[in-house]
């Protein structure tokens, strides 16, 4: 995925576009570029390979000026991160300029057709076919709008597009199919971006482009069309109500570090929102759900789907739903959901989890579920995102913007939300045994303060990471609720420290991974108090017998684990259902300091982007 930002209005746009790219850089940072219509009506472009500061340096050497422009930060799909492959892309006559997020699946066919017509390509990207096609239709006598619409009709795949043209210097043409685009309006200015962050300080009046929408705008007028029918649509703006907005670093050394430390307050906010302040009433509040209680009483199966960290959150959620209800629950990777052919029907609940609400595979999964009559409930952080709007019901995680590419607070907000949601649905179904679970309900209120205590172990975790950050591999072991935590810990390590790491169910160690254990291998063992504690001890003993480096997570006061571990990181005592949240924060910090000691760029790990909006 990539980030798009555009502006048309009465002010010089360069500073706005560059600031927008800074806010969207989490969406891609292989290269960046900007194009404006300059005061004499020509299209001027600057683009550079690498992170945004390279483009900033280029602009300082040769400033741009203009009141209409588009900009792009790239996460490479077709073509390596090079200056030629960076966006924006021009037509051969330099009259059409395009930025694009997505994948044009039939670009090879279109490229061959255009080459036969005498077009010379300068990039390896799928995007470059778009400006050449538009220019070709213009040469055949079409109007700018019709040439744009005709080109869109020939593109297969997913895209968000913004275009400027020399012959219509104050106008921007935008289209959305499968990739998000949002427009903002204020007086005689129109803003466009992949998400609202570039313009939320300018306006809160926004238009979420629907699938197949085409928006043509300048500083004085805007027109909305449907790409298939060509018919006009009425522009209906929404008042953007963003709370918990904190984009600055706030004194932290990175966004990832900041977001790890935001987790106690986020958890407190979610618990207060869903449970209120009365610690004895336990009256759940899920007013945003929008699915009738009768449906929850009738469901016979739950499917949970997500990608990456969201998948791990869903895996933890599976244990909650099966613990509190007499229902089968399947958790499936969104990228496999459609191809596995789950037996979906109208009595199924499909829970889709996505921080951004734009994850392409997860969006495709819920469309498949709806096709079979299943009810879709999304757990998302971003209001009015594509997944939110395609779902029958939604539960917001209220985590605030997450800028660090490796998700941290997204996971814990999803897990606590799934826990509370599972209790809520179990109460509706009259399956929640409240007397047995009262200790859990009371312990939920203590969770934020216990997270604070975990974060106070940061110095110890940092020193532990210093000892072992040069290891080439690591093995993470956990059982039951903490098996997905082991997978998430390994994922975080891979994402930001680039250490090869695997998360395994500890009972599976003897079925292969035990062959890897030697004196140089750190084995991170999640051994906090649980019903599988004794089994976990046995697994650690097997690691000890093979001289692996044992780094244990244990409950405070556990001296047994300390006796055979190289390092122990203690966790405050809590209900077993809440242990994944405390344990995963330790593993987030461990990965963070593995990466920091290596000198890695933690907020922007190589090859990754925040939200994957292409399949």
Buried (B, 14 or more C-beta within 10 A) or exposed (E): BBBBBBBBBEEBBBEBBBBBBBBBBBBBBBBBBBBBBBEEEEBBBBBBBBBBEBBBEBBEEEEBEBBBBBBBBBBBBBBEBBBBBBBBBBBBEEBBBBBBBBBBBBBEEBBEBBEEEEBEBEBEBBBBBBBBBBBBBBEEEBEBBBBBBBBBEBBEBBBBBBBBBBEBBBBBBBBBBBBBBBBBBEEEBBBBBBBBBBBBEBBBBBBBBBEBBBBBBBBEEBBBBBBEEEEEBEBEBEEBEEEEEEBEEEEBEBBBBBBBBBBBBBBBBBBEBBBEEEEEEBEBEBEEBEBEEEBBEEBEBBBBBBBBBBBBBBBBBBBBBBBBBEBEBBBBBBBEBBEEEBEBEEEBBBBBBBBBBBBBBBBBBBEBBBEEEBBBBBBBBBBBBBBBBBBBBBBBBBBBBBBBBBBBBBBBBBBBBBBBBBBBBBBBBEEBEEEEBEEBBEBBBBBBEBBBBBBEBBEBBBEBBEBBBEBEBBBBBBBBBBBBBBBBBBBBBBBBBBBEBBBBBBBBBEEEBBEBBEEEBBBBBBBBBBEBBEBBBEBBEBBBEBEBBBBBBBBEEBEEBEEBBBBBBBBBBBBBBBBBBBBBBBBBBBBBBBBBBBEBEBBBBEEBBBBBBBB
